């Protein structure tokens, strides 16, 4: 179990401090409040084993990348359709 300040937690997970604070208030992350030097400091309790399990659950989608040729053809069709619309609009004016 590791204790992190909200700023350190936000930096580790690449989120804003506001979002980290929001997660603490919602209770979606475990935290504890400690009185240090007359100030209340909030620490996020992060279980390293749990984080590793979550990372292992994340899988990449099995999407085949679109080939460049098919993407170019699709864009050409779209440009042709837009040109037709543009010509129709010019005729209306």
N, C-alpha and C positions, 0 to 999 in steps of 0.2 A: 504494500500500500504506500503510495507516494503522495506527499503533500505539495500542492502547487498553489501559488497565488493566482488570482484571477488573470493577471497580466501574463504570467508564464503559461497558464492553461490556454489562453487565447492564442499566444504565439505558437505553442506546440501544435494546436489543431488548426492553425491558420484561419482564425475567425476574429471578429472584432471583439473588443473588450465588452462592449455593450451586449453582444450576443452571448458571451460567456456569462455575464452577470444575469442575463435573462434566463439562461439555463439553470443557474444556481437558484434563482427565485422560484422557478417552476418546479424545481425538485428533480429535473431530469438527470442531474449529476449529483453525486454525494458531496456534501461539503460540511465544514464545521467552522464556527466562529470562535476566534481566540482573542483575548484581551492582551495586547502587547503595548507597553509604554503608554497606557491610557487610551489607546485606540483599539477599536474592534477591527480585526483583520480576518477576512474570509479566506479559508483555504479549501481548495477543491481536492477531494480524496480520489486519487485515480489508481485503480488496480491494474498493474502492468499485464498480468495474465489475462484479464478480461479484455484489455485493448488488443492483445495479440489474437485472441479468439475472434474478435469482431473483424479484424483485418483479414483473417483467414477465411471468414465467411463471404467476404466480398469477392465476387467473381466477375470477370470481364465478359461482356456479351459476345456471343458467337455470330457476329455480323460480318459478312464478307464485304470488303471494301468495294465501292463502286469503281469500275474501271474508268479510266480517264476518257476513253473513247465514247462510252455510253453517256458519261456526264456531259461531254462536249456536244453530242448529238441532242441531248435534252435541252441544253442551253440554246443551241441554234434554233430549235423548234419554238422555244419561248421567245426569243428575239424576233422571229418571224411573226409570231402572233402579236407581239407588241407593236411591230411596224404596221401591221394591218389595222390595228386599233388607232394608231397615230394618223394614218392616212384617212381613216373614216372620220376622225375628229377634225382634221384639216378641211375635209370636204364640207362639213357642217358649218364651218366658219365662213 
